[in-house]
Amino acid sequence: MKQLYSLKTLTLALSLSLTVTTSFAQTYSAFRSGNWSATGGSSIWRTVAPSPVCNNCHIIIEDGAVVTMDASILLSGSSLVSIGTTGSSQTTQLVFAQTNNNANDAFTNHHNLNMVYGDPVQINLASSNASIQAANTNNQDGIFLAVPTTGANSPYSYIARLGQAANYPNALSLTGPVILSSNGTLPILLSDFAASLDNGSVELSWTSVLEINSDHFAVERSTDAGAHWSTIGTVAAHGNSSLPLNYSFTDSKAVAGTAEYRLQLVDLDGKYDYSQVKAVRNGLITSVSVYPNPARDYVNVTLAASSLQGQGAVVRLVNQTGQLLQEKSVTSANGTTVALSVSSYPQGNYLIIVLGADGSKQVSKLLISK
């Protein structure tokens, strides 16, 4: 009786270490570019092509080969796909071409590589010149995970994958060195994490494209170049989702100087991982008041008493096209108010820009009314 596979949510994880089984049941090596399933004189394999169902296989794409996946294969056991070698300067790729078959067709009608979840199956992109590329593909083209079970209606059912533009917009390509694993510990996948300074506060935003039993995101901040981190807040996670979800957090007490931010991605079972680190520089200009706003005849720009710290600044008035209308310099004048005449300007929106001596900048909107 054939073993069947059912739908299971994707848990592709990136790891920096690789555990390799020293003995494989079969080894297949692609020594030149071409289609995965090509036969005869055009075959890319040194011996034969990998079996459609391959247990404990080692599949090697040699340096310089660009292999187009035009088949469906299931990897289980300790199977390993090696794309290129460490330090290689040659471009080595596994490419998933688009098929036009219906999303409900049998899996074997599409181009995919499936890893059995829970087995130590890995894909190793060994160098910065090794990559996986996927077109804006059909729902069943790309890399997937499957979990052995019984009673399924098909040999195995797709779940989610590298290459699905609608749900995973940043997963159309993956470049090494990195390892894709079928038994990763943290089933949360982020596509974006950003941090920006906004009027003395730091706005953090991120998007998860996959969550499985996720619990929360802990927002951490470091003020000593990552030597020490402190948690400044938490944001509850959705729990389970295969669609993009947007999150945000505001650090209303931004520190002066450079601060680094990262997310701790925490699962329900306590497992966790970290996002990339984002740095934000909060310079000398920490507080600017613009009044009256709207303004008719004049506007006052007041710099906080502690913001200049004995250093200079420049106050500029510009219009919506970026044209400089006025500029005034302030030298070691903590708490100074700069008055700008605006009576000669037409009604509309303008910008007040304050530039610190350290290169920091604060922008405020100004409405001139008549």
C-alpha positions as CSV (number, residue, x, y, z in Angstrom):
1,M,0.0,0.0,0.0
2,K,1.3,3.4,-0.9
3,Q,2.1,5.9,1.8
4,L,0.0,9.0,1.4
5,Y,0.6,12.6,2.3
6,S,-1.8,15.3,3.4
7,L,-2.0,19.0,3.6
8,K,0.4,20.6,6.1
9,T,1.3,24.2,6.8
10,L,4.8,25.2,5.6
11,T,7.6,25.4,8.1
12,L,10.6,26.1,6.1
13,A,13.4,27.3,8.4
14,L,16.8,28.8,7.6
15,S,19.7,27.3,9.5
16,L,23.4,28.2,9.6
17,S,24.6,24.8,10.4
18,L,24.3,21.5,8.5
19,T,24.2,18.0,9.8
20,V,25.1,15.6,7.1
21,T,24.5,11.9,7.0
22,T,27.7,10.3,5.9
23,S,26.1,7.4,4.0
24,F,23.3,7.9,1.5
25,A,21.3,5.2,-0.2
26,Q,21.7,6.9,-3.6
27,T,23.7,9.8,-4.9
28,Y,22.8,11.7,-8.1
29,S,24.9,14.4,-9.6
30,A,23.9,17.0,-12.2
31,F,27.1,18.0,-14.0
32,R,25.7,20.5,-16.6
33,S,22.8,22.8,-17.2
34,G,19.4,21.6,-18.5
35,N,16.1,20.1,-17.6
36,W,15.9,17.9,-14.5
37,S,14.0,15.2,-16.4
38,A,15.9,15.3,-19.7
39,T,16.9,11.9,-21.0
40,G,19.2,10.4,-23.6
41,G,22.0,12.6,-24.8
42,S,20.6,15.7,-23.2
43,S,20.5,14.2,-19.7
44,I,22.2,16.4,-17.1
45,W,22.9,13.5,-14.7
46,R,26.2,11.6,-14.5
47,T,24.3,8.3,-14.1
48,V,20.6,8.5,-13.9
49,A,18.0,11.0,-12.7
50,P,16.8,10.9,-9.1
51,S,13.8,8.7,-8.4
52,P,10.4,10.5,-8.1
53,V,10.2,9.2,-4.5
54,C,13.7,9.3,-3.0
55,N,14.6,8.2,0.5
56,N,18.0,9.1,2.0
57,C,19.2,10.6,-1.3
58,H,22.0,13.0,-2.0
59,I,21.3,15.1,-5.0
60,I,24.2,17.3,-6.2
61,I,24.0,20.3,-8.6
62,E,27.6,20.8,-9.5
63,D,29.2,24.3,-9.7
64,G,28.2,26.2,-12.8
65,A,25.1,24.1,-13.6
66,V,21.6,25.8,-13.9
67,V,19.0,23.0,-13.5
68,T,15.4,23.7,-14.5
69,M,12.9,21.7,-12.4
70,D,10.4,20.2,-14.8
71,A,9.4,17.3,-12.6
72,S,7.9,16.4,-9.3
73,I,10.0,14.7,-6.6
74,L,9.5,13.7,-3.0
75,L,12.5,13.6,-0.6
76,S,12.4,11.8,2.7
77,G,14.7,10.4,5.3
78,S,18.1,12.2,5.5
79,S,18.0,13.4,1.9
80,L,20.2,16.3,1.0
81,V,20.1,18.6,-2.0
82,S,23.5,20.3,-2.5
83,I,23.5,23.4,-4.8
84,G,27.1,24.4,-5.5
85,T,30.1,24.2,-3.2
86,T,31.4,26.4,-0.5
87,G,33.3,29.4,-1.9
88,S,32.5,28.7,-5.5
89,S,32.6,31.7,-7.9
90,Q,30.4,29.9,-10.5
91,T,26.6,30.6,-10.8
92,T,24.7,27.5,-9.7
93,Q,20.9,27.5,-9.7
94,L,17.8,25.4,-9.2
95,V,15.1,27.0,-11.3
96,F,11.3,26.3,-11.0
97,A,9.6,27.1,-14.3
98,Q,6.0,28.0,-14.4
99,T,3.3,25.4,-15.4
100,N,-0.1,26.4,-16.6
101,N,-1.9,23.4,-15.1
102,N,-4.9,23.8,-12.9
103,A,-4.1,24.3,-9.2
104,N,-6.3,21.2,-8.4
105,D,-4.4,18.9,-10.8
106,A,-2.4,16.0,-9.5
107,F,0.8,17.1,-7.9
108,T,2.8,15.2,-10.5
109,N,1.5,17.5,-13.2
110,H,3.5,20.4,-11.7
111,H,7.1,21.3,-11.1
112,N,7.9,20.8,-7.4
113,L,10.4,19.5,-4.9
114,N,8.7,18.2,-1.7
115,M,10.4,17.6,1.7
116,V,8.8,15.3,4.2
117,Y,8.2,17.4,7.4
118,G,9.9,15.9,10.4
119,D,12.6,14.1,8.4
120,P,16.0,15.8,8.4
121,V,15.7,16.7,4.7
122,Q,17.8,19.8,3.7
123,I,18.6,22.0,0.8
124,N,22.1,23.5,1.0
125,L,22.9,26.6,-1.0
126,A,26.6,26.5,-0.3
127,S,27.9,29.9,-1.6
128,S,26.7,33.4,-2.4
129,N,26.6,32.3,-6.1
130,A,24.2,29.5,-5.4
131,S,20.5,30.2,-5.6
132,I,16.9,28.9,-6.0
133,Q,14.8,30.9,-8.5
134,A,11.0,30.6,-9.0
135,A,8.8,32.2,-11.6
136,N,5.5,33.8,-10.7
137,T,4.3,30.3,-10.6
138,N,1.2,28.2,-10.4
139,N,0.0,27.1,-6.9
140,Q,1.8,23.7,-7.1
141,D,5.2,24.8,-8.5
142,G,8.1,25.3,-6.1
143,I,9.3,23.9,-2.8
144,F,6.9,22.3,-0.4
145,L,6.7,20.2,2.8
146,A,4.5,17.2,3.3
147,V,3.7,15.1,6.4
148,P,3.2,11.3,6.2
149,T,-0.3,10.2,7.0
150,T,-3.0,7.9,5.8
151,G,-6.4,8.4,4.2
152,A,-5.4,11.3,1.9
153,N,-7.0,11.6,-1.5
154,S,-3.8,12.0,-3.4
155,P,-0.2,10.8,-3.1
156,Y,0.7,14.1,-1.4
157,S,-1.0,17.5,-1.3
158,Y,0.8,20.8,-1.7
159,I,0.9,23.3,1.1
160,A,2.8,26.5,0.6
161,R,6.1,27.1,-1.0
162,L,9.0,29.2,-2.3
163,G,7.6,30.7,-5.4
164,Q,4.0,31.6,-4.6
165,A,3.9,35.3,-5.5
166,A,0.4,36.0,-4.1
167,N,1.2,34.8,-0.5
168,Y,5.0,35.0,-0.4
169,P,6.0,38.0,-2.4
170,N,9.6,37.9,-1.2
171,A,10.1,34.2,-1.7
172,L,10.6,34.1,-5.5
173,S,14.3,33.7,-5.0
174,L,16.7,32.5,-2.3
175,T,20.4,33.1,-2.4
176,G,23.1,31.3,-0.3
177,P,25.0,30.6,1.7
178,V,22.0,29.3,3.6
179,I,20.2,26.0,4.4
180,L,16.6,25.2,3.9
181,S,15.4,22.6,6.3
182,S,12.2,20.5,6.6
183,N,12.3,20.3,10.4
184,G,13.1,23.8,11.4
185,T,12.3,24.9,15.0
186,L,10.5,28.1,14.4
187,P,7.5,28.2,12.0
188,I,7.4,32.0,11.6
189,L,8.6,33.6,8.4
190,L,9.0,37.4,8.0
191,S,9.2,39.2,4.7
192,D,9.9,42.7,6.1
193,F,11.1,44.5,9.2
194,A,11.7,48.2,9.2
195,A,12.5,50.9,11.7
196,S,12.3,54.7,11.2
197,L,12.5,57.8,13.3
198,D,9.4,60.0,13.4
199,N,9.3,63.2,15.4
200,G,11.3,61.7,18.3
201,S,9.7,58.3,18.3
202,V,10.8,55.1,16.5
203,E,8.2,53.4,14.4
204,L,8.7,49.7,13.9
205,S,6.8,47.7,11.3
206,W,7.0,44.1,10.0
207,T,5.1,41.5,8.0
208,S,4.8,37.8,8.7
209,V,4.0,35.7,5.6
210,L,3.7,32.5,7.6
211,E,2.8,31.7,11.2
212,I,2.3,28.3,12.8
213,N,1.4,28.2,16.5
214,S,3.1,31.6,17.0
215,D,2.7,33.3,20.3
216,H,4.2,36.8,20.3
217,F,6.9,39.1,19.1
218,A,9.1,40.6,21.7
219,V,10.6,44.0,20.6
220,E,14.2,44.4,21.8
221,R,16.5,47.4,21.8
222,S,20.2,47.8,22.3
223,T,22.1,51.1,22.9
224,D,25.6,49.6,23.0
225,A,26.0,48.1,19.5
226,G,24.3,44.8,20.4
227,A,26.3,44.0,23.5
228,H,23.2,44.1,25.6
229,W,19.5,43.9,24.7
230,S,16.4,44.9,26.6
231,T,12.7,44.1,25.8
232,I,10.7,47.3,25.4
233,G,7.4,45.7,24.5
234,T,5.5,42.7,23.1
235,V,3.0,42.3,20.3
236,A,0.7,39.3,20.2
237,A,1.0,37.1,17.1
238,H,-1.9,35.8,15.1
239,G,-1.2,32.2,15.9
240,N,-1.7,30.4,12.6
241,S,-1.8,32.0,9.2
242,S,-0.5,31.5,5.6
243,L,-1.4,35.0,4.5
244,P,0.7,38.2,5.0
245,L,-0.1,39.9,8.3
246,N,1.1,43.4,9.2
247,Y,2.4,44.4,12.7
248,S,3.7,47.6,14.2
249,F,5.1,49.0,17.4
250,T,6.1,52.5,18.6
251,D,9.1,53.2,20.8
252,S,7.9,56.5,22.2
253,K,11.0,57.0,24.3
254,A,13.7,56.9,21.6
255,V,17.2,57.3,23.0
256,A,19.6,59.9,21.8
257,G,22.3,58.5,19.5
258,T,22.2,55.2,17.7
259,A,19.8,52.4,18.9
260,E,19.4,49.0,17.4
261,Y,16.2,47.1,17.2
262,R,15.3,43.4,16.6
263,L,12.3,41.1,17.0
264,Q,12.3,37.9,19.1
265,L,9.9,35.6,17.3
266,V,8.4,33.3,20.0
267,D,6.4,30.1,19.4
268,L,3.7,28.7,21.7
269,D,6.1,26.0,22.9
270,G,8.7,28.6,23.9
271,K,11.0,28.2,21.0
272,Y,12.3,31.4,19.5
273,D,14.4,33.0,16.9
274,Y,15.5,36.6,16.0
275,S,14.9,38.9,13.1
276,Q,17.4,41.0,11.4
277,V,18.8,44.0,13.3
278,K,17.7,47.5,12.3
279,A,19.6,50.6,13.4
280,V,18.1,54.1,14.0
281,R,20.1,57.2,14.6
282,N,18.4,59.8,16.8
283,G,20.6,62.9,16.4
284,L,20.8,66.3,18.1
285,I,17.5,67.4,16.8
286,T,15.1,65.6,19.2
287,S,12.2,68.1,19.5
288,V,10.9,70.8,17.3
289,S,7.7,72.9,17.8
290,V,6.1,74.7,14.9
291,Y,3.4,77.3,15.7
292,P,1.0,78.8,14.9
293,N,0.0,76.0,12.5
294,P,-1.8,76.9,10.3
295,A,0.1,80.2,9.9
296,R,-0.9,83.4,8.2
297,D,1.8,86.1,8.7
298,Y,4.6,84.3,10.5
299,V,5.6,81.0,12.0
300,N,7.8,80.2,15.0
301,V,10.2,77.3,15.1
302,T,11.3,76.4,18.6
303,L,14.2,74.0,19.3
304,A,14.0,72.0,22.5
305,A,16.4,73.3,25.2
306,S,18.3,70.0,25.2
307,S,18.2,69.2,21.5
308,L,21.2,71.2,20.3
309,Q,23.5,70.4,23.2
310,G,25.6,73.5,22.4
311,Q,25.9,72.8,18.7
312,G,24.4,74.5,15.7
313,A,21.4,73.9,13.5
314,V,19.8,75.2,10.3
315,V,16.1,76.0,9.9
316,R,14.7,75.8,6.4
317,L,11.3,76.6,4.9
318,V,10.6,74.7,1.6
319,N,7.6,74.3,-0.6
320,Q,6.0,71.1,-1.8
321,T,8.3,70.9,-4.8
322,G,11.4,71.1,-2.6
323,Q,12.3,74.7,-3.4
324,L,14.2,76.4,-0.6
325,L,12.3,79.6,0.4
326,Q,14.1,80.6,3.6
327,E,17.0,79.5,5.7
328,K,18.3,80.6,9.1
329,S,21.2,79.3,11.1
330,V,21.3,78.8,14.8
331,T,24.6,78.6,16.7
332,S,24.7,77.1,20.2
333,A,21.3,78.5,21.0
334,N,19.5,75.9,23.1
335,G,15.8,76.6,23.4
336,T,15.9,79.3,20.8
337,T,12.8,80.2,18.7
338,V,13.3,81.2,15.1
339,A,10.6,83.4,13.5
340,L,9.9,83.1,9.8
341,S,7.7,85.5,7.8
342,V,5.3,83.7,5.6
343,S,2.8,86.4,4.6
344,S,4.2,86.6,1.0
345,Y,3.6,82.9,0.3
346,P,0.4,81.5,-1.3
347,Q,-1.9,79.3,0.7
348,G,-0.9,75.7,0.8
349,N,1.3,73.0,2.4
350,Y,4.9,73.6,3.2
351,L,7.7,71.9,5.2
352,I,9.9,73.1,8.0
353,I,13.2,71.2,8.0
354,V,15.7,71.5,10.9
355,L,19.1,70.1,10.2
356,G,21.5,69.4,13.2
357,A,25.2,69.9,13.0
358,D,25.6,66.1,13.2
359,G,23.5,65.6,10.1
360,S,20.3,64.6,11.8
361,K,17.1,66.0,10.4
362,Q,13.5,66.7,11.6
363,V,10.7,67.5,9.2
364,S,7.5,69.2,10.2
365,K,4.5,70.0,8.1
366,L,3.2,73.6,7.9
367,L,-0.1,74.9,6.5
368,I,-0.1,78.5,5.3
369,S,-3.7,79.9,5.2
370,K,-5.0,83.3,4.0
